[in-house]
Amino acid sequence: MNAALVEEFSRESLTQWLVEKVAHYLEKNPSEIDPHQHLADYGLDSVYAIRLCGDIEELIKMPVEPTLVWDYPSIDEMVQFLEQELGTPIT
């Protein structure tokens, strides 16, 4: 991922983007999704978990493991992982 793309995101905007994606897949209002809550607790299944990984890959322009949602089960944990993976803090 290039530095210019990282600069487009704040931690808050990336978190919100993930909340909206998860809410869409679960057919919920984004306000119902807590970034601290494990996504499996909402009933996110493996099909949508894989689709979410694909969405993330498209966003950051690099591959992520298809187990990302299980390895980092909350949105907050995914954002922290993505910061580490990209090698730069998202502010």
N, CA, C and O atoms as CSV, one atom per row, in Angstrom:
chain,resi,resn,atom,element,x,y,z
A,1,MET,N,N,0.850,-1.176,0.000
A,1,MET,CA,C,0.000,0.000,0.000
A,1,MET,C,C,0.883,1.222,0.000
A,1,MET,O,O,1.877,1.284,0.724
A,2,ASN,N,N,0.522,2.185,-0.807
A,2,ASN,CA,C,1.360,3.367,-0.852
A,2,ASN,C,C,0.981,4.354,0.236
A,2,ASN,O,O,-0.141,4.337,0.742
A,3,ALA,N,N,1.933,5.222,0.592
A,3,ALA,CA,C,1.735,6.156,1.702
A,3,ALA,C,C,0.584,7.116,1.436
A,3,ALA,O,O,-0.114,7.507,2.372
A,4,ALA,N,N,0.371,7.502,0.188
A,4,ALA,CA,C,-0.726,8.426,-0.127
A,4,ALA,C,C,-2.076,7.812,0.229
A,4,ALA,O,O,-2.965,8.510,0.716
A,5,LEU,N,N,-2.233,6.521,-0.010
A,5,LEU,CA,C,-3.494,5.865,0.315
A,5,LEU,C,C,-3.701,5.796,1.825
A,5,LEU,O,O,-4.820,5.977,2.305
A,6,VAL,N,N,-2.632,5.537,2.574
A,6,VAL,CA,C,-2.722,5.512,4.024
A,6,VAL,C,C,-3.170,6.862,4.548
A,6,VAL,O,O,-3.984,6.935,5.469
A,7,GLU,N,N,-2.645,7.925,3.970
A,7,GLU,CA,C,-2.980,9.270,4.432
A,7,GLU,C,C,-4.447,9.600,4.217
A,7,GLU,O,O,-4.966,10.518,4.852
A,8,GLU,N,N,-5.126,8.877,3.342
A,8,GLU,CA,C,-6.541,9.120,3.106
A,8,GLU,C,C,-7.405,8.655,4.271
A,8,GLU,O,O,-8.564,9.055,4.378
A,9,PHE,N,N,-6.861,7.823,5.138
A,9,PHE,CA,C,-7.636,7.218,6.214
A,9,PHE,C,C,-7.172,7.690,7.569
A,9,PHE,O,O,-5.977,7.825,7.832
A,10,SER,N,N,-8.132,7.934,8.413
A,10,SER,CA,C,-7.849,8.068,9.832
A,10,SER,C,C,-8.292,6.756,10.460
A,10,SER,O,O,-8.988,5.966,9.822
A,11,ARG,N,N,-7.902,6.521,11.681
A,11,ARG,CA,C,-8.373,5.325,12.383
A,11,ARG,C,C,-9.899,5.334,12.425
A,11,ARG,O,O,-10.547,4.303,12.247
A,12,GLU,N,N,-10.453,6.512,12.663
A,12,GLU,CA,C,-11.910,6.643,12.739
A,12,GLU,C,C,-12.582,6.335,11.400
A,12,GLU,O,O,-13.601,5.646,11.366
A,13,SER,N,N,-12.022,6.838,10.300
A,13,SER,CA,C,-12.659,6.605,8.998
A,13,SER,C,C,-12.537,5.146,8.569
A,13,SER,O,O,-13.459,4.604,7.960
A,14,LEU,N,N,-11.416,4.505,8.877
A,14,LEU,CA,C,-11.273,3.085,8.547
A,14,LEU,C,C,-12.225,2.250,9.396
A,14,LEU,O,O,-12.846,1.309,8.902
A,15,THR,N,N,-12.334,2.596,10.669
A,15,THR,CA,C,-13.275,1.899,11.548
A,15,THR,C,C,-14.689,2.060,11.025
A,15,THR,O,O,-15.442,1.087,10.971
A,16,GLN,N,N,-15.061,3.267,10.640
A,16,GLN,CA,C,-16.409,3.509,10.130
A,16,GLN,C,C,-16.656,2.740,8.834
A,16,GLN,O,O,-17.743,2.199,8.634
A,17,TRP,N,N,-15.665,2.687,7.962
A,17,TRP,CA,C,-15.795,1.944,6.705
A,17,TRP,C,C,-16.070,0.466,7.005
A,17,TRP,O,O,-16.944,-0.145,6.390
A,18,LEU,N,N,-15.318,-0.104,7.956
A,18,LEU,CA,C,-15.522,-1.508,8.324
A,18,LEU,C,C,-16.887,-1.711,8.975
A,18,LEU,O,O,-17.565,-2.698,8.690
A,19,VAL,N,N,-17.296,-0.794,9.840
A,19,VAL,CA,C,-18.619,-0.887,10.467
A,19,VAL,C,C,-19.700,-0.919,9.393
A,19,VAL,O,O,-20.621,-1.732,9.463
A,20,GLU,N,N,-19.594,-0.046,8.409
A,20,GLU,CA,C,-20.597,0.009,7.349
A,20,GLU,C,C,-20.608,-1.264,6.510
A,20,GLU,O,O,-21.678,-1.746,6.136
A,21,LYS,N,N,-19.448,-1.807,6.212
A,21,LYS,CA,C,-19.378,-3.069,5.453
A,21,LYS,C,C,-20.029,-4.207,6.233
A,21,LYS,O,O,-20.838,-4.960,5.691
A,22,VAL,N,N,-19.670,-4.322,7.501
A,22,VAL,CA,C,-20.227,-5.395,8.330
A,22,VAL,C,C,-21.737,-5.228,8.466
A,22,VAL,O,O,-22.485,-6.199,8.355
A,23,ALA,N,N,-22.179,-4.012,8.704
A,23,ALA,CA,C,-23.620,-3.751,8.834
A,23,ALA,C,C,-24.350,-4.139,7.553
A,23,ALA,O,O,-25.440,-4.709,7.603
A,24,HIS,N,N,-23.754,-3.833,6.418
A,24,HIS,CA,C,-24.366,-4.190,5.132
A,24,HIS,C,C,-24.526,-5.709,5.019
A,24,HIS,O,O,-25.598,-6.201,4.666
A,25,TYR,N,N,-23.455,-6.445,5.319
A,25,TYR,CA,C,-23.512,-7.896,5.210
A,25,TYR,C,C,-24.513,-8.509,6.181
A,25,TYR,O,O,-25.160,-9.508,5.869
A,26,LEU,N,N,-24.634,-7.907,7.352
A,26,LEU,CA,C,-25.536,-8.451,8.376
A,26,LEU,C,C,-26.937,-7.868,8.299
A,26,LEU,O,O,-27.814,-8.226,9.086
A,27,GLU,N,N,-27.139,-6.968,7.344
A,27,GLU,CA,C,-28.429,-6.293,7.180
A,27,GLU,C,C,-28.859,-5.613,8.474
A,27,GLU,O,O,-29.993,-5.755,8.932
A,28,LYS,N,N,-27.915,-4.870,9.044
A,28,LYS,CA,C,-28.157,-4.120,10.271
A,28,LYS,C,C,-27.847,-2.651,10.028
A,28,LYS,O,O,-27.204,-2.298,9.039
A,29,ASN,N,N,-28.299,-1.819,10.915
A,29,ASN,CA,C,-27.952,-0.409,10.894
A,29,ASN,C,C,-26.525,-0.292,11.434
A,29,ASN,O,O,-26.194,-0.957,12.415
A,30,PRO,N,N,-25.672,0.535,10.820
A,30,PRO,CA,C,-24.301,0.672,11.328
A,30,PRO,C,C,-24.241,1.034,12.820
A,30,PRO,O,O,-23.284,0.670,13.503
A,31,SER,N,N,-25.240,1.735,13.321
A,31,SER,CA,C,-25.238,2.106,14.741
A,31,SER,C,C,-25.374,0.887,15.648
A,31,SER,O,O,-25.119,0.980,16.849
A,32,GLU,N,N,-25.769,-0.249,15.090
A,32,GLU,CA,C,-25.906,-1.479,15.872
A,32,GLU,C,C,-24.589,-2.257,15.984
A,32,GLU,O,O,-24.516,-3.241,16.720
A,33,ILE,N,N,-23.565,-1.830,15.272
A,33,ILE,CA,C,-22.294,-2.548,15.241
A,33,ILE,C,C,-21.297,-1.843,16.161
A,33,ILE,O,O,-20.957,-0.678,15.954
A,34,ASP,N,N,-20.837,-2.568,17.175
A,34,ASP,CA,C,-19.845,-2.061,18.115
A,34,ASP,C,C,-18.467,-2.530,17.644
A,34,ASP,O,O,-18.241,-3.736,17.537
A,35,PRO,N,N,-17.545,-1.613,17.360
A,35,PRO,CA,C,-16.217,-2.007,16.878
A,35,PRO,C,C,-15.430,-2.884,17.847
A,35,PRO,O,O,-14.478,-3.551,17.443
A,36,HIS,N,N,-15.820,-2.888,19.129
A,36,HIS,CA,C,-15.124,-3.709,20.126
A,36,HIS,C,C,-15.667,-5.134,20.180
A,36,HIS,O,O,-14.998,-6.032,20.691
A,37,GLN,N,N,-16.852,-5.344,19.666
A,37,GLN,CA,C,-17.535,-6.641,19.756
A,37,GLN,C,C,-16.991,-7.616,18.703
A,37,GLN,O,O,-16.694,-7.215,17.578
A,38,HIS,N,N,-16.864,-8.877,19.067
A,38,HIS,CA,C,-16.434,-9.882,18.086
A,38,HIS,C,C,-17.525,-10.032,17.025
A,38,HIS,O,O,-18.711,-10.110,17.345
A,39,LEU,N,N,-17.113,-10.070,15.779
A,39,LEU,CA,C,-18.069,-10.135,14.675
A,39,LEU,C,C,-18.852,-11.438,14.667
A,39,LEU,O,O,-19.997,-11.465,14.215
A,40,ALA,N,N,-18.264,-12.500,15.151
A,40,ALA,CA,C,-18.988,-13.771,15.226
A,40,ALA,C,C,-20.187,-13.659,16.167
A,40,ALA,O,O,-21.186,-14.356,15.989
A,41,ASP,N,N,-20.089,-12.787,17.161
A,41,ASP,CA,C,-21.209,-12.583,18.079
A,41,ASP,C,C,-22.430,-12.001,17.367
A,41,ASP,O,O,-23.562,-12.175,17.818
A,42,TYR,N,N,-22.193,-11.316,16.261
A,42,TYR,CA,C,-23.288,-10.767,15.454
A,42,TYR,C,C,-23.826,-11.788,14.459
A,42,TYR,O,O,-24.862,-11.574,13.830
A,43,GLY,N,N,-23.110,-12.897,14.326
A,43,GLY,CA,C,-23.539,-13.914,13.378
A,43,GLY,C,C,-22.872,-13.802,12.017
A,43,GLY,O,O,-23.349,-14.387,11.045
A,44,LEU,N,N,-21.775,-13.057,11.933
A,44,LEU,CA,C,-21.058,-12.960,10.659
A,44,LEU,C,C,-20.525,-14.335,10.300
A,44,LEU,O,O,-19.721,-14.904,11.039
A,45,ASP,N,N,-20.962,-14.868,9.178
A,45,ASP,CA,C,-20.550,-16.225,8.809
A,45,ASP,C,C,-19.320,-16.198,7.912
A,45,ASP,O,O,-18.832,-15.134,7.533
A,46,SER,N,N,-18.832,-17.386,7.582
A,46,SER,CA,C,-17.588,-17.501,6.827
A,46,SER,C,C,-17.702,-16.909,5.424
A,46,SER,O,O,-16.722,-16.372,4.905
A,47,VAL,N,N,-18.859,-16.994,4.810
A,47,VAL,CA,C,-19.037,-16.425,3.466
A,47,VAL,C,C,-18.821,-14.916,3.509
A,47,VAL,O,O,-18.079,-14.365,2.695
A,48,TYR,N,N,-19.470,-14.253,4.460
A,48,TYR,CA,C,-19.313,-12.806,4.562
A,48,TYR,C,C,-17.931,-12.422,5.083
A,48,TYR,O,O,-17.414,-11.361,4.733
A,49,ALA,N,N,-17.332,-13.265,5.906
A,49,ALA,CA,C,-15.976,-12.993,6.385
A,49,ALA,C,C,-14.995,-12.973,5.208
A,49,ALA,O,O,-14.123,-12.106,5.135
A,50,ILE,N,N,-15.142,-13.928,4.294
A,50,ILE,CA,C,-14.282,-13.971,3.106
A,50,ILE,C,C,-14.545,-12.755,2.213
A,50,ILE,O,O,-13.611,-12.158,1.677
A,51,ARG,N,N,-15.793,-12.401,2.060
A,51,ARG,CA,C,-16.132,-11.219,1.249
A,51,ARG,C,C,-15.546,-9.957,1.872
A,51,ARG,O,O,-15.046,-9.084,1.163
A,52,LEU,N,N,-15.608,-9.861,3.204
A,52,LEU,CA,C,-15.037,-8.705,3.881
A,52,LEU,C,C,-13.529,-8.643,3.646
A,52,LEU,O,O,-12.982,-7.561,3.436
A,53,CYS,N,N,-12.859,-9.785,3.679
A,53,CYS,CA,C,-11.420,-9.825,3.386
A,53,CYS,C,C,-11.149,-9.311,1.973
A,53,CYS,O,O,-10.190,-8.571,1.750
A,54,GLY,N,N,-11.989,-9.701,1.030
A,54,GLY,CA,C,-11.848,-9.205,-0.343
A,54,GLY,C,C,-12.048,-7.704,-0.423
A,54,GLY,O,O,-11.329,-7.017,-1.149
A,55,ASP,N,N,-13.013,-7.193,0.311
A,55,ASP,CA,C,-13.242,-5.740,0.342
A,55,ASP,C,C,-12.017,-5.017,0.897
A,55,ASP,O,O,-11.610,-3.976,0.380
A,56,ILE,N,N,-11.436,-5.580,1.956
A,56,ILE,CA,C,-10.248,-4.972,2.556
A,56,ILE,C,C,-9.086,-4.995,1.568
A,56,ILE,O,O,-8.360,-4.009,1.438
A,57,GLU,N,N,-8.909,-6.117,0.872
A,57,GLU,CA,C,-7.844,-6.212,-0.131
A,57,GLU,C,C,-8.001,-5.142,-1.206
A,57,GLU,O,O,-7.027,-4.505,-1.605
A,58,GLU,N,N,-9.219,-4.954,-1.664
A,58,GLU,CA,C,-9.462,-3.924,-2.680
A,58,GLU,C,C,-9.140,-2.541,-2.137
A,58,GLU,O,O,-8.586,-1.701,-2.846
A,59,LEU,N,N,-9.482,-2.311,-0.896
A,59,LEU,CA,C,-9.254,-1.005,-0.287
A,59,LEU,C,C,-7.771,-0.702,-0.123
A,59,LEU,O,O,-7.308,0.380,-0.487
A,60,ILE,N,N,-7.021,-1.668,0.430
A,60,ILE,CA,C,-5.611,-1.398,0.742
A,60,ILE,C,C,-4.660,-1.798,-0.377
A,60,ILE,O,O,-3.462,-1.527,-0.298
A,61,LYS,N,N,-5.179,-2.436,-1.414
A,61,LYS,CA,C,-4.380,-2.813,-2.586
A,61,LYS,C,C,-3.252,-3.787,-2.247
A,61,LYS,O,O,-2.153,-3.715,-2.796
A,62,MET,N,N,-3.565,-4.711,-1.313
A,62,MET,CA,C,-2.623,-5.775,-1.004
A,62,MET,C,C,-3.411,-6.944,-0.419
A,62,MET,O,O,-4.483,-6.741,0.151
A,63,PRO,N,N,-2.893,-8.165,-0.554
A,63,PRO,CA,C,-3.639,-9.324,-0.058
A,63,PRO,C,C,-3.649,-9.395,1.465
A,63,PRO,O,O,-2.713,-8.966,2.139
A,64,VAL,N,N,-4.738,-9.950,1.979
A,64,VAL,CA,C,-4.824,-10.285,3.400
A,64,VAL,C,C,-5.237,-11.748,3.487
A,64,VAL,O,O,-5.869,-12.282,2.576
A,65,GLU,N,N,-4.881,-12.375,4.571
A,65,GLU,CA,C,-5.245,-13.778,4.764
A,65,GLU,C,C,-6.766,-13.916,4.847
A,65,GLU,O,O,-7.428,-13.065,5.442
A,66,PRO,N,N,-7.321,-14.960,4.267
A,66,PRO,CA,C,-8.771,-15.151,4.339
A,66,PRO,C,C,-9.260,-15.432,5.761
A,66,PRO,O,O,-10.464,-15.443,6.014
A,67,THR,N,N,-8.336,-15.656,6.678
A,67,THR,CA,C,-8.694,-15.885,8.080
A,67,THR,C,C,-8.634,-14.601,8.910
A,67,THR,O,O,-8.760,-14.649,10.134
A,68,LEU,N,N,-8.445,-13.468,8.260
A,68,LEU,CA,C,-8.290,-12.193,8.963
A,68,LEU,C,C,-9.391,-11.956,10.000
A,68,LEU,O,O,-9.104,-11.551,11.127
A,69,VAL,N,N,-10.636,-12.204,9.627
A,69,VAL,CA,C,-11.763,-11.935,10.522
A,69,VAL,C,C,-11.729,-12.859,11.738
A,69,VAL,O,O,-12.184,-12.480,12.817
A,70,TRP,N,N,-11.203,-14.044,11.572
A,70,TRP,CA,C,-11.130,-14.972,12.708
A,70,TRP,C,C,-9.889,-14.693,13.551
A,70,TRP,O,O,-9.917,-14.853,14.772
A,71,ASP,N,N,-8.801,-14.276,12.904
A,71,ASP,CA,C,-7.570,-13.964,13.630
A,71,ASP,C,C,-7.682,-12.653,14.408
A,71,ASP,O,O,-7.087,-12.509,15.476
A,72,TYR,N,N,-8.438,-11.707,13.878
A,72,TYR,CA,C,-8.653,-10.387,14.488
A,72,TYR,C,C,-10.157,-10.174,14.516
A,72,TYR,O,O,-10.705,-9.503,13.642
A,73,PRO,N,N,-10.833,-10.738,15.514
A,73,PRO,CA,C,-12.280,-10.904,15.463
A,73,PRO,C,C,-13.141,-9.658,15.680
A,73,PRO,O,O,-14.360,-9.731,15.525
A,74,SER,N,N,-12.551,-8.537,16.027
A,74,SER,CA,C,-13.351,-7.315,16.143
A,74,SER,C,C,-12.835,-6.289,15.146
A,74,SER,O,O,-11.714,-6.400,14.650
A,75,ILE,N,N,-13.637,-5.319,14.866
A,75,ILE,CA,C,-13.220,-4.259,13.941
A,75,ILE,C,C,-12.002,-3.525,14.512
A,75,ILE,O,O,-11.060,-3.235,13.774
A,76,ASP,N,N,-12.010,-3.226,15.796
A,76,ASP,CA,C,-10.856,-2.557,16.408
A,76,ASP,C,C,-9.585,-3.369,16.227
A,76,ASP,O,O,-8.530,-2.813,15.922
A,77,GLU,N,N,-9.678,-4.685,16.413
A,77,GLU,CA,C,-8.500,-5.537,16.246
A,77,GLU,C,C,-8.033,-5.558,14.790
A,77,GLU,O,O,-6.831,-5.581,14.522
A,78,MET,N,N,-8.976,-5.550,13.857
A,78,MET,CA,C,-8.599,-5.512,12.439
A,78,MET,C,C,-7.886,-4.211,12.099
A,78,MET,O,O,-6.887,-4.222,11.381
A,79,VAL,N,N,-8.388,-3.093,12.606
A,79,VAL,CA,C,-7.756,-1.799,12.343
A,79,VAL,C,C,-6.334,-1.794,12.902
A,79,VAL,O,O,-5.414,-1.324,12.232
A,80,GLN,N,N,-6.140,-2.302,14.104
A,80,GLN,CA,C,-4.792,-2.375,14.683
A,80,GLN,C,C,-3.879,-3.247,13.823
A,80,GLN,O,O,-2.728,-2.889,13.574
A,81,PHE,N,N,-4.393,-4.390,13.371
A,81,PHE,CA,C,-3.601,-5.271,12.508
A,81,PHE,C,C,-3.220,-4.552,11.217
A,81,PHE,O,O,-2.070,-4.616,10.782
A,82,LEU,N,N,-4.185,-3.871,10.607
A,82,LEU,CA,C,-3.907,-3.186,9.350
A,82,LEU,C,C,-2.859,-2.101,9.530
A,82,LEU,O,O,-2.037,-1.886,8.639
A,83,GLU,N,N,-2.872,-1.420,10.657
A,83,GLU,CA,C,-1.823,-0.437,10.941
A,83,GLU,C,C,-0.451,-1.112,10.953
A,83,GLU,O,O,0.503,-0.606,10.363
A,84,GLN,N,N,-0.364,-2.255,11.629
A,84,GLN,CA,C,0.906,-2.978,11.701
A,84,GLN,C,C,1.320,-3.490,10.324
A,84,GLN,O,O,2.484,-3.397,9.936
A,85,GLU,N,N,0.353,-4.029,9.599
A,85,GLU,CA,C,0.620,-4.609,8.280
A,85,GLU,C,C,1.112,-3.540,7.304
A,85,GLU,O,O,1.997,-3.789,6.485
A,86,LEU,N,N,0.534,-2.371,7.403
A,86,LEU,CA,C,0.909,-1.288,6.505
A,86,LEU,C,C,2.179,-0.592,6.942
A,86,LEU,O,O,2.767,0.178,6.182
A,87,GLY,N,N,2.601,-0.862,8.164
A,87,GLY,CA,C,3.849,-0.297,8.646
A,87,GLY,C,C,3.765,1.167,9.008
A,87,GLY,O,O,4.791,1.839,9.115
A,88,THR,N,N,2.566,1.669,9.196
A,88,THR,CA,C,2.410,3.060,9.565
A,88,THR,C,C,1.164,3.220,10.397
A,88,THR,O,O,0.139,2.609,10.094
A,89,PRO,N,N,1.222,4.019,11.432
A,89,PRO,CA,C,0.008,4.244,12.211
A,89,PRO,C,C,-1.035,4.996,11.397
A,89,PRO,O,O,-0.714,5.920,10.649
A,90,ILE,N,N,-2.256,4.597,11.552
A,90,ILE,CA,C,-3.368,5.328,10.958
A,90,ILE,C,C,-3.862,6.253,12.062
A,90,ILE,O,O,-4.293,5.793,13.120
A,91,THR,N,N,-3.799,7.532,11.817
A,91,THR,CA,C,-4.136,8.501,12.877
A,91,THR,C,C,-5.576,8.916,12.856
A,91,THR,O,O,-5.999,9.722,13.685
